[in-house]
Amino acid sequence: MFFSTGSPDLQGTACLFVSNATCTNIQFSYSIQPPSAHSDALTQDKLDRILDLLQDQHYAELHKLMGTMTIQEVASYLSKSVRTIERRIEKGLLKAAYKEGNADLFLKKEVVELYVHEYKKWPRQMP
């Protein structure tokens, strides 16, 4: 086995790895070639486009969200304690939109934005 950028029997190809094994009356030869730069760039472009479309879809869903949540609902949705949510409020990551009696109410849109900030991904389910 040896690493090569082209062996005599594979002249003109750019192989990353070539192996020749010989035993009684049998010879094995194989090579692993790198993917072409063109197909790799094309694949990367397609993946970027798919991710952009998914991101646009998430933002569209986010802007359709209506309604509010209490701090207990926010904590449950984010799988955090109420005290942790209070700390996020103190840091300015979440603001109460309305006050109903003693309860603060938070916009669902802002809660999802906090989810994305916390977990670095979009939630599977909108609140």
C-alpha positions, 0 to 999 in steps of 0.5 A, a space after each residue: 500500500 502506498 499514497 500516491 498522486 498518480 501511479 504509472 498504471 493510473 497515469 493522468 489521474 489524481 488518486 489519493 490512495 492506491 493499493 496493489 495486492 498480489 497473491 498466487 495467480 490473483 492480483 487486486 488493484 483499487 484506487 480511491 479518487 477524490 471527488 471532483 471540485 466541480 461536483 463538490 462546489 455544486 453540491 455545496 451550492 445546493 445544500 446552501 440553497 436548501 438551508 436558505 429555503 428552510 431558514 426562510 420557512 422558519 422566519 415565515 412561521 415565526 412572523 405568523 405567531 400570535 399570542 402571549 405566554 406566561 413565565 411558567 409557559 415560557 419555562 416549560 417550552 424552553 425546558 428551563 426553570 422559572 428562575 433561569 427565565 428570570 435571569 434571562 429577563 434580567 440580562 435583557 434577552 426577553 422582555 415582558 410585552 404586557 402585564 396582566 395583574 401580577 403576571 408578565 406576558 411574553 410574545 411567542 415570537 420573542 420566546 422562539 427567538 430566545 429558544 434559537 439563541 439558547 439552543 442554536 437551532 429552530 424548535 421542532 414545534 412552535 408554541 
